[in-house]
Amino acid sequence: MILLLWIALVVFPMILGVGGMTIVYRKQLKQRISFSDSYLLGGILCIGMGEVAHVVGLFGGFSLTKTGLLLQIATIVMMFLALLVLIRGILKKKERYTLRLRGERVSNFLPLSFLGLFFVQALLIYCREPLVTAGDITLETVQSFLAQDGIYQVLPLTGMVSEQGMPLRYTVLGLPTMYAALSQIFDVEPPLLICHIVPIVVLGAAYLAYYRLSRTLFGEKKLRQRFLFLLLVALILQFSDNAVYLDGYSALHSGYTGVAIRNLILVPYTLCAALERRWWKAILCILAEACIAWTLLGCGVCVIVLLGILLLQLLEKWVPRLRKILQFFRNKEELV
Amino acid sequence: MSRIIELFHLAVQGAERYFTTNRMIVLLLALLLAGIFCGRKLAGEKASRMLLYTVVMLFFIVCPVTAVGILLYQTGYYDYEWIWSMVPVTIALAYGMTMLLERKFINKKLVVGICVMVAALFLSGNQGTLQEAEAAELEARSQVQSILHCMKEQPGQKVLWAPKNIMQEVRRQDGKILLIYGRDMWDAKAGAYDYEAYNETLTQAYLWLEEIVELERQLKDVTEAEKAFAEICEERALEEPVQAYLWTLVDAGVNTYVLPGRTAGLVQDELDTIAKQRNMTIETAYTESYTIYFLE
């Protein structure tokens, strides 16, 4: 069942994402369907489905089993629709779905170094004893859901019935329910799922987000710079686990938490979307953040990133001086 | 107003703490300064916008006045250090290093350049030493499976009192076992998720147990440890509150006591007394390092 879980975590978001991208770009037949975009958007869609199932289960008083069933049905229906769209898209124009890297020729040294480091990090996450992160109660919450077959019926840390309840700002977040449902559906122990399997998937998705961002920062053709960027990101994550709020700690020790998924995946992807002026992707990231990490009525870090870039774009348009400062940062070739 | 002053102090202290912990931020600042002052830039339109955003947000986060505004935006839910999530440190640092490598270490010198970057990140980061779980946590993890096995052999709902590492690990492994107090007793951040508070006696019972367990741990490899343990307990009057704590715990519903060797010896007589007075039975089980009492 663990193998099926791995397949589900890798394949399902991909199919959902490719179907979604095909629908979004249905009228732009020359637009290539990107592998990284598809997986990331598919992941965001999965988070959305999980959140809907969680909210229905929480406020409808459903058992965890019923909520998991709801999530399964939603996933199967969405997957079926995505497959139909994908098959239709391939039959219409299969060139859009090729996985070929486009750009300058680059030696194997950089990609292999990066993949090697990713493999080492994945191995570290899988084999090392997990840390107990201060303030994080995800595993206890999932265990309490499974024990009670219910959502927030007891306090996660003690298992006792709560007289005063828990804050809505916390109980409305859907990640623990998704993990509990996955654990139940695939019959995987929660510590293995949460501390070892999910962080590896999150790390892989994070590198996809950075890879996608590299295309925005360097251009599609500059493969050498893009792989160099990825390798340096991997090195930064490897060497920066000193404190709980650093990206390295999130990647290597707490990848299952909402803030880790936000900082490693959603923030880079929001930045990428904002720089490319694909506002719908940025809005999806904001909604995903609201589902998995505490925000002020949906306004969190992704909103600041989006507004920051948007403001700079507006200022650049209207403030000529700022344009001169920005030109200072541009290529000599562009000036000539 | 007092809240704003409190956040201001948090911002000032937090910035200092952040710069001490994350030395890579110094690399980022160096790269940004180098980018601003040293010659023509290579960034395209989008990258230059990303760098400008980084510089602006860096200023907003470091400056205490604007940092307070951001903390208020987050309603003080996150600590100061977490608001650094708004600054794309990893992205900007990796981008700056990539451009530096492209300018100064092209072709055959690229490997040399990468080694230089690795060295810089290594020295300013964790120096290759990843964080590890504490020894007490690892010890608890190695013991908890046998403890859970003993507990599962006994019927009925279990309400547990044990050293904090055991209680923490039991709850992480099995959601069916209840705890008289949770990780929020010793991890204040974990207490942010509920409105419950523990009474004074429970808190004192927790502190007493942890003191005894720590004493046992310190005397583990000492010769004549039994004698030393007894002497220190007498000196600190550690046996006196046992009766009061145990009665409180039994009244609160605790029916499972997992205690290390000598600590179990301290409570055994009192548990026997309680069991006789309440017409209850005590069953005992043993694991490698712990004695488990089941009160029914």
Chai-1 contact restraints between the chains, C-beta under 6 A:
chainA,res_idxA,chainB,res_idxB,connection_type,confidence,min_distance_angstrom,max_distance_angstrom,comment,restraint_id
A,E129,B,A133,contact,1.0,0.0,6.0,A-B,restraint_1
A,L131,B,A133,contact,1.0,0.0,6.0,A-B,restraint_2
A,A134,B,D187,contact,1.0,0.0,6.0,A-B,restraint_3
A,A134,B,K189,contact,1.0,0.0,6.0,A-B,restraint_4
A,G135,B,K189,contact,1.0,0.0,6.0,A-B,restraint_5
A,G135,B,A190,contact,1.0,0.0,6.0,A-B,restraint_6
A,I137,B,A190,contact,1.0,0.0,6.0,A-B,restraint_7
A,L139,B,R172,contact,1.0,0.0,6.0,A-B,restraint_8
A,E140,B,R171,contact,1.0,0.0,6.0,A-B,restraint_9
A,Q143,B,G175,contact,1.0,0.0,6.0,A-B,restraint_10
A,S144,B,G175,contact,1.0,0.0,6.0,A-B,restraint_11
A,L146,B,G175,contact,1.0,0.0,6.0,A-B,restraint_12
A,A147,B,G175,contact,1.0,0.0,6.0,A-B,restraint_13
A,A147,B,K176,contact,1.0,0.0,6.0,A-B,restraint_14
A,L155,B,D194,contact,1.0,0.0,6.0,A-B,restraint_15
A,L157,B,G182,contact,1.0,0.0,6.0,A-B,restraint_16
A,L157,B,R183,contact,1.0,0.0,6.0,A-B,restraint_17
A,L157,B,D184,contact,1.0,0.0,6.0,A-B,restraint_18
A,T158,B,L179,contact,1.0,0.0,6.0,A-B,restraint_19
A,T158,B,G182,contact,1.0,0.0,6.0,A-B,restraint_20
A,G159,B,L178,contact,1.0,0.0,6.0,A-B,restraint_21
A,M160,B,L178,contact,1.0,0.0,6.0,A-B,restraint_22
A,Q164,B,Y195,contact,1.0,0.0,6.0,A-B,restraint_23
A,M166,B,Y193,contact,1.0,0.0,6.0,A-B,restraint_24
A,M166,B,D194,contact,1.0,0.0,6.0,A-B,restraint_25
A,Y170,B,Y193,contact,1.0,0.0,6.0,A-B,restraint_26
A,T216,B,K46,contact,1.0,0.0,6.0,A-B,restraint_27
A,L217,B,A47,contact,1.0,0.0,6.0,A-B,restraint_28
A,Q225,B,T98,contact,1.0,0.0,6.0,A-B,restraint_29
A,L228,B,T98,contact,1.0,0.0,6.0,A-B,restraint_30
A,F229,B,A94,contact,1.0,0.0,6.0,A-B,restraint_31
A,F229,B,T98,contact,1.0,0.0,6.0,A-B,restraint_32
A,L232,B,A94,contact,1.0,0.0,6.0,A-B,restraint_33
A,L232,B,M97,contact,1.0,0.0,6.0,A-B,restraint_34
A,V233,B,A94,contact,1.0,0.0,6.0,A-B,restraint_35
A,L235,B,L121,contact,1.0,0.0,6.0,A-B,restraint_36
A,I236,B,T90,contact,1.0,0.0,6.0,A-B,restraint_37
A,F239,B,L121,contact,1.0,0.0,6.0,A-B,restraint_38
A,F239,B,F122,contact,1.0,0.0,6.0,A-B,restraint_39
A,F239,B,G125,contact,1.0,0.0,6.0,A-B,restraint_40
A,F239,B,N126,contact,1.0,0.0,6.0,A-B,restraint_41
A,S240,B,M24,contact,1.0,0.0,6.0,A-B,restraint_42
A,S240,B,G125,contact,1.0,0.0,6.0,A-B,restraint_43
A,D241,B,N126,contact,1.0,0.0,6.0,A-B,restraint_44
A,D241,B,L130,contact,1.0,0.0,6.0,A-B,restraint_45
A,D241,B,Q131,contact,1.0,0.0,6.0,A-B,restraint_46
A,N242,B,T21,contact,1.0,0.0,6.0,A-B,restraint_47
A,N242,B,N126,contact,1.0,0.0,6.0,A-B,restraint_48
A,A243,B,T21,contact,1.0,0.0,6.0,A-B,restraint_49
A,Y245,B,E81,contact,1.0,0.0,6.0,A-B,restraint_50
A,Y245,B,W82,contact,1.0,0.0,6.0,A-B,restraint_51
A,L246,B,N22,contact,1.0,0.0,6.0,A-B,restraint_52
A,D247,B,T90,contact,1.0,0.0,6.0,A-B,restraint_53
A,N263,B,S85,contact,1.0,0.0,6.0,A-B,restraint_54
A,L275,B,K46,contact,1.0,0.0,6.0,A-B,restraint_55
A,W294,B,Y77,contact,1.0,0.0,6.0,A-B,restraint_56
A,L296,B,T75,contact,1.0,0.0,6.0,A-B,restraint_57
A,V301,B,S85,contact,1.0,0.0,6.0,A-B,restraint_58
A,V301,B,M86,contact,1.0,0.0,6.0,A-B,restraint_59
A,I304,B,M86,contact,1.0,0.0,6.0,A-B,restraint_60
A,G308,B,Y53,contact,1.0,0.0,6.0,A-B,restraint_61
A,I309,B,Y53,contact,1.0,0.0,6.0,A-B,restraint_62
A,L312,B,R49,contact,1.0,0.0,6.0,A-B,restraint_63
A,L312,B,L52,contact,1.0,0.0,6.0,A-B,restraint_64
A,L312,B,Y53,contact,1.0,0.0,6.0,A-B,restraint_65
A,L326,B,S48,contact,1.0,0.0,6.0,A-B,restraint_66
A,F329,B,K41,contact,1.0,0.0,6.0,A-B,restraint_67
A,F329,B,A43,contact,1.0,0.0,6.0,A-B,restraint_68
A,F329,B,S48,contact,1.0,0.0,6.0,A-B,restraint_69
A,N331,B,L42,contact,1.0,0.0,6.0,A-B,restraint_70
A,K332,B,R40,contact,1.0,0.0,6.0,A-B,restraint_71
